[in-house]
Amino acid sequence: MNNKIIVPVDASSPSRRALTYALELARNTGSKLTVLYVDQIILLYYGALGPESQYIKFQKPDAEDILNKILADMGIQSDSISKRIVTGNPAPLIVTVALEERANLIVMGSRGCGFLTGLLLGSVSQSVIKHSPCPVLIVK
């Protein structure tokens, strides 16, 4: 059986801790690791920049540069992991990628947005936990 781990990343400290943990877990268990970057910028400017398809094409190289920088800053070789970039709303896309990749585990950082903010707005991690097809490990 080939285990697959998905780890969504951004430039935050919790995300980097989750990536470190997921990398070690993948090494220790022989699992394949997919590092996922969700480019959310389109949600902030949707409609203001013209057709979505043109904007996604424009944004993709920037997202790839960001992901490569995160990996390089952490000393992670791209050949030791799989990379995936998607554009849109993070929570449902993390779940979708987990389904598509047939992941056995999602490892993600906790933002620690606080009780009231989490209660009013929800959080990406809460939504992923609720809808995930596999176990979710939250790294503080």
NORPE-V823963 format. One record per pair of residues at least 12 apart in sequence whose ideal C-beta (glycine too) atoms are under 10 Angstrom apart, sorted by the first residue. I is the first residue (numbers start at 1). J is the second residue. Records with the same first field share a line. If there is no record, write none. Layout:
I->J / J
This chain:
1->104
2->30 / 31 / 32 / 102 / 104
3->25 / 26 / 29 / 30 / 31 / 32 / 33 / 102 / 103 / 104 / 105
4->26 / 31 / 32 / 33 / 34 / 82 / 98 / 101 / 102 / 103 / 104 / 105 / 106 / 134
5->21 / 22 / 23 / 25 / 26 / 29 / 31 / 32 / 33 / 34 / 35 / 81 / 98 / 101 / 103 / 104 / 105 / 106 / 107 / 134 / 137
6->22 / 32 / 33 / 34 / 35 / 36 / 82 / 84 / 94 / 95 / 97 / 98 / 100 / 101 / 103 / 104 / 105 / 106 / 107 / 108 / 128 / 132 / 134 / 136
7->19 / 20 / 21 / 22 / 23 / 25 / 26 / 33 / 34 / 35 / 36 / 81 / 94 / 103 / 105 / 106 / 107 / 108 / 109 / 137 / 139
8->22 / 34 / 35 / 36 / 37 / 38 / 84 / 86 / 90 / 91 / 93 / 94 / 97 / 98 / 106 / 107 / 108 / 109 / 124 / 125 / 128
9->22 / 35 / 36 / 37 / 38 / 66 / 67 / 70 / 71 / 74 / 83 / 108 / 109
10->37 / 38 / 39 / 40 / 66 / 67 / 70 / 90 / 109 / 111 / 124
11->37 / 66 / 67 / 69 / 70 / 73
12->70 / 109 / 110 / 111 / 112
13->109 / 111 / 112
14->108 / 109 / 110 / 111 / 112 / 125 / 138 / 139 / 140
15->37 / 70 / 108 / 109 / 110 / 111 / 139
16->70 / 73 / 74 / 109 / 139
17->107 / 109 / 110 / 139 / 140
18->106 / 107 / 108 / 109 / 110 / 125 / 137 / 138 / 139 / 140
19->33 / 35 / 70 / 71 / 74 / 76 / 81 / 107 / 108 / 109 / 139
20->74 / 76 / 107 / 139
21->107 / 108 / 109 / 137 / 139
22->34 / 35 / 81 / 105 / 106 / 107 / 108 / 109 / 137 / 139
23->35 / 74 / 76 / 80 / 81 / 107
25->105 / 107 / 137
26->80 / 81 / 105 / 107
27->80
29->104 / 105
31->103 / 104 / 105
32->81 / 82 / 101 / 103 / 104
33->76 / 80 / 81 / 82 / 83 / 105 / 107
34->81 / 82 / 83 / 84 / 97 / 98 / 100 / 101 / 103 / 106
35->67 / 70 / 71 / 76 / 78 / 81 / 82 / 83 / 84 / 85
36->67 / 82 / 83 / 84 / 85 / 86 / 90 / 93 / 94 / 97 / 98 / 101 / 103 / 106 / 108
37->63 / 64 / 66 / 67 / 68 / 70 / 71 / 83 / 84 / 85 / 86 / 87 / 90
38->63 / 84 / 85 / 86 / 87 / 88 / 89 / 90 / 91 / 92 / 93 / 94 / 97 / 124
39->56 / 59 / 60 / 62 / 63 / 64 / 66 / 67 / 85 / 86 / 87 / 88 / 90 / 93
40->63 / 86 / 87 / 88 / 89 / 90 / 93 / 124
41->55 / 56 / 59 / 62 / 63 / 87
42->55 / 56 / 58 / 59 / 87 / 88 / 89
43->87 / 88 / 89 / 90
45->59
46->88
52->87 / 88
55->87
56->87 / 88
59->85 / 87
60->85 / 87
61->85
62->85
63->85 / 86 / 87
64->83 / 85
66->85
67->83 / 84 / 85
68->83
71->83
82->101
84->97 / 100 / 101
86->100
89->124 / 127
90->108 / 124 / 125 / 127 / 128
91->122 / 123 / 124 / 125 / 126 / 127 / 128 / 129 / 130 / 131 / 132
92->124 / 127 / 128 / 131
93->124 / 128
94->106 / 108 / 124 / 125 / 127 / 128 / 131 / 132 / 136
95->127 / 128 / 129 / 130 / 131 / 132 / 133 / 134 / 136
96->131 / 133
98->128 / 131 / 132 / 133 / 134 / 136
99->131 / 132 / 133 / 134
101->134
102->133 / 134
103->132 / 133 / 134 / 135 / 136
104->133 / 134 / 135
105->132 / 134 / 135 / 136 / 137
106->125 / 128 / 129 / 132 / 133 / 134 / 135 / 136 / 137 / 138
107->135 / 136 / 137 / 138 / 139
108->124 / 125 / 128 / 129 / 132 / 136 / 137 / 138 / 139
109->124 / 125 / 138 / 139 / 140
110->123 / 124 / 125 / 126 / 138 / 139 / 140
111->123 / 124 / 125 / 138
112->125 / 140
113->125 / 126
125->138
126->138
